């Protein structure tokens, strides 16, 4: 397994199918697994994830929490269940483009002195000003 992608999800029923399709198209030439962690969603996120799993059992893992344990617990659970040479954590809200994973893996493959790489977003999709302000302070 080349790549494990950990995707914490809370109330992302409208995004997970689109995100799955983006990954499927982007990673078509790579052995990968997508590990979706449903972090106590109150919408139909888990139902949609099960539908995705039934279409692609080879590349999909689903972990489901009984309630919201927060993103950090979801990330840890994903890490504990990952088996890839490389592991990446991406939000389930479609804010990060999966195409950058290819660049990150190529960099690591070509620079054996490095054992990790990170990227940050320079611009975000349309968000309200308060959300942008809070994210800018955080990052």
FENSULMO-V665031 format. One record per run of one state. SS is the DSSP state (@ for helix, = for strand, . for the rest). FROM is the first residue (numbers start at 0). TO is the last residue. If there is no record, write none. Layout:
SS & FROM & TO
SS & FROM & TO
//
This chain:
. & 0 & 1
= & 2 & 8
. & 9 & 14
@ & 15 & 25
. & 26 & 30
= & 31 & 37
. & 38 & 43
@ & 44 & 54
. & 55 & 58
= & 59 & 63
. & 64 & 69
@ & 70 & 79
. & 80 & 84
= & 85 & 88
. & 89 & 97
@ & 98 & 109
. & 110 & 127
@ & 128 & 137
. & 138 & 138
//
